Amino acid sequence: MQFLKLVVLLVALVTVTVARSSLMNRMDVAPRGCKWQRVLDETGEDEAPATVTTVLSCKLKTIGGTDTLMRNLSSYQIERINSLRLECSDILFFESSLEANQHSGAFLGSLRRLRDLKIEYCKIKYVPSMVLATLRDLRSLSLRTHNTDWSAMNLEFHPESFRGLTELKRLDLADNNIWSLPTDVFCPLFSLRHLNLTRNRLTDVSQLGFSDWGNGPTAPGKACNTGLEVLDLSHNDLLALPDNGLSSLRSLSVLMLQDNLLTALADRSFVGLGSLKVLNMSSNKLVALPPETFQSTRELRQIYLQNNSLSVLAPGMLEGLDRLEILDLSYNELTSEWVKRNTFAGMKRLVVLEIAHNALTKIDRHVFRELYSLQILNLEANQIESIADNAFSDLKNLVALTLSHNRLKRIEQHHFSELYVLNQLYIESNMIESMHGRALENLTNLNDLNLNDNRLTEIPEGLGKLRFLKSLDLGKNRISAVSNASFEGLEQLLGLRLVENRITNISRDAFV
C-alpha cells in the first residue's frame, strides 16, 4: 500500500515538473534576434527595495521590425513582458519611424503590462501624437536615437507625443540631436521625476515649459512637472538662463547644466528652486554671476563652477549657503581681490573647497575663517607668493591640503599651525628654498608629504616629529647631503624619493 502511494506521489511530481518545464519553455523561447535577460529593476519607487525583472532584448534593422516581433510572441509571453529593450542596427543608416503596427493597432499596444521601454540606435525623426498612450503602466522610457552620428537628422516631437503616460517617472532623451521642443510637451507627464536631455542641441530653456511665472504674480502661468527631481541639460548649446525659467520645478533637487555655452545668468534664474541640492554649471563660459544667484536656493549641498572664466565673485553672493558641502571654483580666473575675508563666511558645513588653477597671489589670515568642517582644500596652480601666519588655523578637520604649482619661497613656522589631523600635504613645484625648523611640528598625523621640484638645499628640519609619515618626496631639489639624523624617527616611512638632487655625501647609517 505504501509502495502504491509512493508511485502515485512520484507520478504527480513528474507531472508537475513536466508542466512547469513546459510553462518555462513557453516563456524561454525568444523570437529570432531576441533574448531573455534578468536585470535589476530601476523603475520602482525610490524607497522600494530593488527587484530582479525579466527583460526581452531584441536587435532589429529598424523600429518597424517590432510588427514582426509582436507576431512571433505568444499571448502568454505578451502578458508577462514588463521590460523591453529594442536596439536597431547602427552599422548602416536605416531610418525608423514610430507608428501603429498591424498586430495591435498601436505601437507596442499589446504590451499592456510594460513598465520599462528602452529604444537605442533607431534613427527616428519624429515622435507622433500619443504614440505610446496605450502603455499606461510605463514607468521608464529611454529613447536614444544617437542621431548625432548623422548630423543631418534631428529628432522632433508632436505637442502630444507623451500624452497618456501619466505613470511615467523616468524619461531619457539623451543623444538625439534635439534642436527644439514644443511648448509644454512634458506637461502630460504628471508623475515625472527624472528627465535626461543631455547631449542634444537645445539653446533655449524657456521652451521646456518649466516656468509658471506667466505675466507675474497677478497672472501666473501654467505649472507643469512640479514633482520633477532631476533635470539633466548638460552637453547642449544653452546660451543663457532667463529670469524664472525653471520656476515651476519646486521639487527639483539636481540640476545639471555643465558643458553648455552659458555666458550669463539672469538675476532670478533659479527662482522657485527651493529644494535644489546639487547644481552643476561647470565647463561653460561664465565670466561673472549676479549677486542674487543663490538667493532662492538655500538648500544647496553641492555647487560645481569649475572650468569657466569667472574673474569676479560678487560680495555676499555665497552668503546664506550654510548647508553647502562641496564648492568647486577651479579652472577660473579668480584673483585674491575677490577671494578674501567673508567670501566663504558662514559655510560651517563645507567639506570640499576647490580653488585650483586660478590667479590667487596670497592667502590672508581670514579667508578660511570658521570653515570648521573643511576636509579637502585645493589651492594648486595659482600664483600664491605669501601665506599669512595661522591662515589655516580654523581648519581643525582638514585632511588634505594642496599648494603645489605656486610661487612660495619659504615655509614659515606658523603657516600650518593647528592642522593636527592633516593627512596629506602637497607643496611640489614651488620655489621653496628653506623651511622653518618648527614649520611641521603640528602635523603629527601627516602620512604624505610632497616637496618635489623646489629649491631646497638641505633635508628640512623637524621631519622626525612626523611619526606617522609613510611617503616623503624630496625629488628635484638641490639637496647635497644626507646625514644620519635626516630621517631619524620616521619609523613608518614606506616611500622615499630623492632623485634629481645634487647629493654627494650620504652618511653610512642615514637609512637605518
C-alpha positions in Angstrom: 0.0 0.0 0.0 2.8 2.3 0.9 4.6 1.4 -2.3 1.5 2.4 -4.3 1.3 5.7 -2.5 4.9 6.3 -3.3 4.3 5.6 -7.0 1.4 7.9 -7.1 3.4 10.6 -5.5 6.3 10.2 -7.9 3.9 10.3 -10.9 2.3 13.5 -9.6 5.8 15.1 -9.0 6.9 14.2 -12.6 3.6 15.6 -14.0 4.1 18.9 -12.1 7.8 19.1 -13.2 6.9 18.4 -16.8 4.1 21.0 -16.7 6.4 23.5 -15.1 9.1 22.8 -17.7 6.6 23.2 -20.5 5.5 26.5 -19.0 9.1 27.8 -18.7 9.8 26.7 -22.3 6.8 28.7 -23.5 8.4 31.7 -21.8 12.1 31.0 -22.6 11.8 30.6 -26.4 12.6 34.1 -27.6 11.8 35.3 -31.1 14.6 35.5 -33.6 17.1 38.2 -32.8 15.9 38.4 -29.2 17.0 37.0 -25.9 15.6 36.9 -22.3 17.7 38.6 -19.6 17.3 39.1 -15.9 18.3 42.6 -14.7 17.9 44.8 -11.7 14.7 46.8 -11.9 15.3 50.6 -11.5 11.8 51.7 -12.3 10.3 51.1 -8.9 9.6 53.6 -6.1 12.7 55.4 -4.8 12.4 53.8 -1.3 11.3 50.4 -2.5 13.8 47.6 -2.5 15.4 46.7 -5.8 13.9 43.7 -7.6 15.1 41.5 -10.4 12.9 41.6 -13.5 12.8 39.7 -16.8 13.8 41.7 -19.9 13.2 40.9 -23.5 16.1 42.4 -25.6 15.8 42.4 -29.4 18.0 43.6 -32.2 16.2 45.0 -35.2 17.0 46.5 -38.6 14.6 49.3 -37.9 11.9 50.1 -35.3 9.4 48.9 -37.9 10.6 45.4 -37.1 8.5 45.4 -33.9 5.4 44.4 -36.0 7.1 41.1 -36.9 8.3 40.8 -33.3 4.8 41.1 -31.9 3.5 38.4 -34.3 6.2 36.0 -33.1 5.4 36.4 -29.4 2.8 34.1 -27.8 -0.1 35.6 -25.9 1.5 34.0 -22.8 4.7 35.9 -23.4 3.0 39.2 -24.2 1.1 39.1 -21.0 4.2 38.8 -18.9 6.6 41.2 -20.6 7.2 44.2 -18.4 10.6 45.3 -19.7 11.6 45.6 -23.4 14.9 46.7 -25.0 14.9 47.4 -28.7 18.2 48.1 -30.5 18.4 49.0 -34.2 21.4 48.4 -36.4 24.0 51.2 -36.1 26.2 49.9 -38.8 24.2 51.1 -41.8 21.8 54.1 -42.0 18.2 52.8 -41.8 15.6 55.4 -41.0 13.0 54.3 -38.5 9.5 55.7 -37.7 7.3 55.3 -34.7 3.8 54.3 -35.8 0.9 52.0 -35.2 1.6 48.4 -36.2 -0.7 45.9 -37.8 -0.6 43.4 -34.9 -2.1 45.6 -32.2 -3.3 48.8 -33.9 -0.8 50.9 -31.8 3.0 50.9 -31.3 3.6 48.1 -28.8 -0.1 48.4 -27.9 -0.5 44.8 -26.9 2.2 45.1 -24.2 -0.3 46.3 -21.6 1.9 45.5 -18.6 5.1 47.1 -20.0 6.8 49.2 -17.3 10.2 49.8 -18.8 11.0 50.6 -22.5 14.4 51.3 -24.0 14.9 52.1 -27.7 18.5 52.5 -28.8 20.1 53.5 -32.2 16.9 53.6 -34.1 17.1 56.6 -36.5 13.8 58.2 -35.6 13.0 61.7 -36.9 9.6 62.2 -35.3 7.6 61.1 -32.3 3.8 61.2 -33.2 1.0 62.3 -31.0 0.1 59.8 -28.3 2.1 57.1 -29.9 2.7 55.3 -26.6 -0.6 56.2 -25.0 -1.7 52.6 -24.7 1.3 51.8 -22.4 -0.5 53.2 -19.3 1.7 51.4 -16.8 5.0 52.6 -18.3 7.3 53.9 -15.6 10.6 54.4 -17.5 11.2 55.4 -21.2 14.6 55.7 -22.8 14.7 56.9 -26.4 18.3 57.4 -27.7 18.5 57.6 -31.4 22.2 58.6 -31.5 21.2 61.0 -34.3 24.3 63.0 -33.6 26.1 60.3 -35.6 24.1 61.6 -38.6 24.2 65.4 -38.2 21.5 66.0 -40.9 18.9 64.1 -38.8 17.3 65.6 -35.7 14.5 64.3 -33.5 11.3 66.3 -33.4 8.1 65.9 -31.3 4.4 66.5 -31.5 3.0 68.6 -28.7 1.1 65.5 -27.6 3.9 63.0 -28.0 3.8 61.9 -24.4 0.0 62.2 -23.8 -1.3 59.2 -21.8 1.9 58.3 -20.0 0.6 59.5 -16.6 2.6 57.0 -14.6 6.0 57.7 -16.3 8.7 58.6 -13.8 11.9 58.5 -15.8 12.3 59.9 -19.3 15.7 59.6 -21.1 16.0 61.6 -24.3 19.8 61.9 -24.4 21.8 61.9 -27.6 19.0 62.6 -30.0 20.2 65.8 -31.8 17.1 67.6 -30.5 17.2 71.3 -31.6 13.8 72.4 -30.2 10.8 71.2 -28.3 7.1 72.1 -28.5 5.9 74.2 -25.6 4.6 72.2 -22.7 5.5 68.9 -24.4 6.3 67.4 -20.9 3.2 68.7 -19.2 1.1 65.4 -19.6 3.8 63.6 -17.6 2.3 64.2 -14.2 4.5 61.6 -12.4 7.8 62.6 -14.0 10.7 62.6 -11.6 13.8 62.2 -13.7 14.3 63.9 -17.1 17.6 63.5 -19.1 18.1 65.7 -22.1 21.9 65.6 -22.2 23.9 65.6 -25.5 21.4 67.5 -27.7 21.4 70.9 -29.4 18.9 72.8 -27.2 19.6 76.6 -27.0 16.6 77.9 -25.0 15.5 76.8 -21.5 12.2 78.7 -22.0 10.8 76.2 -24.5 10.9 73.4 -21.9 7.8 74.8 -20.3 9.1 74.8 -16.7 8.2 78.4 -15.9 5.0 79.2 -14.1 5.7 82.9 -13.9 3.4 83.9 -16.8 2.9 87.7 -16.6 3.9 87.9 -13.0 2.2 87.2 -9.6 -1.1 88.5 -10.6 -1.3 86.4 -13.8 0.8 83.3 -13.2 1.4 80.7 -16.0 0.7 77.0 -16.0 2.7 74.9 -13.5 3.9 71.7 -15.1 6.1 68.9 -13.8 6.2 70.3 -10.2 7.3 66.9 -9.0 10.5 66.7 -11.2 13.5 65.9 -9.0 16.4 65.5 -11.5 16.9 67.5 -14.7 20.0 66.9 -16.9 20.6 69.6 -19.6 24.3 69.1 -19.9 26.1 69.0 -23.2 23.7 71.2 -25.0 24.0 74.7 -26.6 22.3 76.8 -23.9 23.4 80.4 -24.1 21.7 81.9 -21.1 19.3 81.3 -18.3 16.4 83.7 -18.2 14.5 85.0 -15.2 12.1 82.5 -13.7 12.8 80.0 -16.5 12.6 77.0 -14.1 10.2 78.4 -11.5 7.7 75.6 -11.6 10.2 72.9 -10.5 9.6 73.2 -6.8 10.8 69.7 -6.1 14.0 69.8 -8.2 17.0 68.5 -6.2 19.6 68.0 -9.0 20.2 70.4 -12.0 22.9 69.6 -14.5 23.9 72.4 -16.8 27.6 71.6 -17.4 29.2 71.7 -20.9 26.9 74.3 -22.4 27.6 77.8 -23.8 26.3 79.8 -20.9 27.8 83.3 -20.8 25.3 84.9 -18.4 22.6 84.2 -15.8 19.7 86.4 -15.2 19.3 87.7 -11.6 16.3 85.4 -11.0 17.5 82.3 -12.9 16.9 80.0 -10.0 13.7 81.4 -8.5 11.4 78.6 -7.4 14.2 76.1 -6.9 13.9 76.0 -3.1 14.6 72.2 -3.0 17.7 72.3 -5.1 20.6 70.3 -3.6 23.1 69.8 -6.5 23.9 72.5 -9.1 26.5 71.8 -11.9 27.4 74.7 -14.2 30.9 73.6 -14.9 32.6 73.9 -18.4 30.6 76.9 -19.6 31.7 80.5 -20.5 30.6 82.3 -17.4 32.5 85.5 -16.5 30.5 86.6 -13.5 27.4 85.6 -11.6 24.7 88.0 -10.3 24.9 88.8 -6.5 21.4 87.3 -6.2 22.2 84.0 -7.9 21.7 81.7 -4.9 19.2 83.7 -3.0 16.4 81.2 -3.7 18.5 78.1 -3.3 19.5 78.0 0.3 19.3 74.2 0.5 22.2 73.7 -1.9 24.7 71.0 -0.8 27.0 70.9 -3.9 27.9 73.7 -6.4 30.2 73.0 -9.4 31.5 76.1 -11.3 34.9 74.8 -12.5 36.2 75.4 -15.9 34.5 78.7 -16.6 36.0 82.2 -17.0 34.9 83.6 -13.6 37.1 86.6 -12.7 34.7 88.1 -10.1 32.8 86.8 -7.1 30.2 89.4 -6.1 30.4 90.2 -2.4 27.8 88.3 -0.5 27.0 86.0 -3.5 27.6 82.9 -1.4 26.1 84.3 1.7 23.4 82.1 3.3 24.6 78.8 1.8 25.2 77.4 5.3 24.4 73.8 4.2 26.9 73.7 1.4 29.3 70.8 1.5 31.1 70.9 -1.8 32.2 74.1 -3.7 34.3 73.8 -6.9 35.7 77.0 -8.3 38.8 75.5 -10.0 39.9 76.4 -13.5 38.7 80.0 -13.5 40.4 83.4 -13.3 39.8 84.4 -9.7 42.2 86.7 -8.0 42.9 87.5 -4.4 40.9 90.7 -4.8 37.7 88.5 -4.9 38.7 85.5 -2.7 39.2 87.2 0.6 37.6 87.7 4.0 33.9 86.9 4.1 33.9 85.2 0.7 33.2 81.9 2.4 31.7 83.3 5.6 29.1 81.1 7.3 29.9 77.9 5.4 30.4 75.8 8.5 29.4 72.6 6.8 31.7 72.9 3.8 33.8 69.7 3.4 35.5 70.2 0.0 36.7 73.5 -1.4 38.5 73.5 -4.8 40.1 76.8 -5.9 42.9 75.2 -8.0 44.0 76.8 -11.3 43.1 80.4 -10.6 45.1 83.5 -10.2 45.4 83.9 -6.4 48.6 85.6 -5.2 48.2 85.4 -1.5 46.3 83.7 1.4 45.1 86.2 4.0 44.6 85.4 7.7 40.7 85.3 7.5 40.0 83.8 4.0 39.1 80.4 5.5 37.8 81.6 8.8 35.2 79.4 10.5 35.3 76.6 7.9 35.4 74.1 10.8 34.2 71.1 8.7 36.5 71.6 5.8 38.5 68.4 5.0 39.9 69.0 1.5 41.4 72.3 0.3 43.0 72.5 -3.1 44.9 75.7 -4.0 47.1 74.1 -6.7 48.3 76.0 -9.7 47.7 79.6 -8.6 50.3 82.3 -8.2 50.5 82.3 -4.4 53.6 84.0 -3.1 52.6 84.5 0.5 50.6 82.9 3.2 49.6 84.7 6.4 50.5 83.2 9.7 47.7 80.9 11.0 45.8 81.3 7.7 44.6 77.7 8.1 44.3 77.5 11.9 40.4 77.4 11.9 40.5 74.2 9.7 40.6 71.8 12.6 39.3 68.9 10.4 41.4 69.5 7.3 42.7 66.2 6.0 44.3 67.2 2.6 45.9 70.5 1.6 47.4 71.1 -1.8 49.6 74.1 -2.6 51.5 72.7 -5.5 52.5 74.7 -8.5 52.6 78.1 -6.8 55.3 80.6 -6.1 56.1 80.0 -2.4 59.7 80.6 -1.4 59.8 79.8 2.3 57.6 77.9 4.7 57.3 79.8 8.0 56.7 78.5 11.5 53.0 79.3 11.7 51.9 78.5 8.1 50.4 75.2 9.1 49.5 75.9 12.7 46.9 73.7 14.4 46.4 71.3 11.4 46.5 68.4 13.8 44.6 65.9 11.6 46.2 66.8 8.3 47.0 63.6 6.4 48.3 64.9 3.1 50.4 68.0 2.3 51.4 68.7 -1.2 53.7 71.6 -1.9 55.5 70.4 -5.0 56.7 72.7 -7.9 57.1 75.9 -5.9 60.3 77.9 -5.3 60.8 76.9 -1.7 64.4 77.4 -0.6 64.0 76.8 3.1 61.6 75.7 5.8 61.4 76.9 9.4 62.6 74.2 11.8 59.2 74.1 13.6 57.0 74.5 10.5 55.9 70.9 10.6 55.7 70.3 14.3 51.8 70.4 14.4 51.4 67.9 11.6 51.6 64.9 13.9 49.2 62.8 11.8 50.7 63.5 8.4 51.0 60.5 6.1 52.1 62.0 2.8 54.5 65.0 2.3 55.4 66.1 -1.2 58.1 68.7 -1.6 59.2 67.6 -5.1 60.5 70.2 -7.6 61.6 73.0 -5.2 64.9 74.7 -4.3 65.7 73.1 -1.0 69.4 72.8 -0.3 69.1 70.5 2.7 66.7 68.0 4.2 64.1 70.0 6.2 64.4 70.1 9.9 61.6 68.6 12.1 60.8 65.7 9.9 61.4 63.4 12.9 58.3 64.7 14.5 56.2 63.2 11.7 55.9 59.8 13.4 53.2 58.5 11.0 54.8 59.7 7.8 54.6 57.0 5.1 55.6 58.8 1.9 58.1 61.6 1.5 59.0 63.1 -1.8 62.1 65.4 -1.9 63.0 64.8 -5.6 64.2 67.5 -7.9 65.6 69.8 -5.3 69.2 71.0 -4.6 70.0 68.8 -1.7 73.7 67.9 -1.4 74.0 65.7 1.7 72.0 63.2 3.7 73.1 62.7 7.4 72.3 60.1 10.0 69.8 62.4 11.6 68.0 63.4 8.3 65.3 60.8 8.6 65.6 59.8 12.3 62.3 59.0 13.9 60.5 58.2 10.6 59.9 54.5 11.6 56.7 54.1 9.4 58.2 55.6 6.3 57.5 53.3 3.3 58.4 55.5 0.4 61.3 58.0 0.0 62.2 59.8 -3.2 65.4 61.7 -3.6 66.0 61.6 -7.4 67.4 64.6 -9.3 69.2 66.3 -6.4 72.9 67.2 -6.0 73.7 64.6 -3.4 77.4 64.0 -3.0 77.5 62.7 0.6 75.3 60.1 2.3 76.2 59.1 5.9 76.6 55.4 6.5 73.6 55.0 8.8 71.3 57.6 7.1 68.6 55.0 6.2 68.9 52.7 9.2 
